[in-house]
Amino acid sequence: MSQPEAAVRHTLFEDAQALLVAPLFVAFAVLLFRHAGLLTGGTVGIAFLIHYLSDWPISLLLFAINLPFYFLAVRSMGWSFTIKTFIAVSLLAIYTEILPSLIALQSLDRAFAAIMAGFLAGVGLLMLIRHKASLGGLGILVIHLQNTRGWRAGKLQMGADLMILAAAAFVRDPLSIALSILGALALNLVIAVNHKAGRYIGI
């Protein structure tokens, strides 16, 4: 019987490329969601809700909403995770701001936008997870509550996402909400299929 392969830590270069590339995937997902008039769950979903209500820039909202959560990140996941997450969130805000000036979408099927944006966001989040980072916000909060209260992070995250999508009823029409749910399902499919304990050995 062969011995399990020893885990190999990511190099600084590998972490750097993940922190540079993953937020770009998510920023492109944000561009598709916004162009199609949709939204998603998590902190990005909160930013979308405020954006649709106030027309404030999503990039600024993404950065500002995450600020209160870094204290919890230090307590629950340590400085390395927090610094990587801060970098990822900051780059997401920057990419979200500049991408509309680089891409002009003339025609976009909304169902395709929901699915493709979900896939892109899922891949971006998966990259960050594998490099011990996140996009902050609610993800940090649910992990903190799991560590301190014993509450299941997965169920908390699902409940929060459902509340965000339910709140979208005040700013979006039923079809947009249905397509947003489709996008959220696509995102979670990527995470569920590709992020399994013991399958990925890089840490």
Secondary structure, 3 states (H helix, E strand, C coil): CCCCCCCCCCCHHHHHHHHHHHHHHHHHHHHHHHHCCCCCCHHHHHHHHHHHHHCCCHHHHHHHHHHHHHHHHHHHHHHHHHHHHHHHHHHHHHHHHHHHHHCCCCCCCHHHHHHHHHHHHHHHHHHHHHCCCCCCCHHHHHHHHHHHHCCCHHHHHHHHHHHHHHHHHHCCCHHHHHHHHHHHHHHHHHHHHHCCCCCCCCC
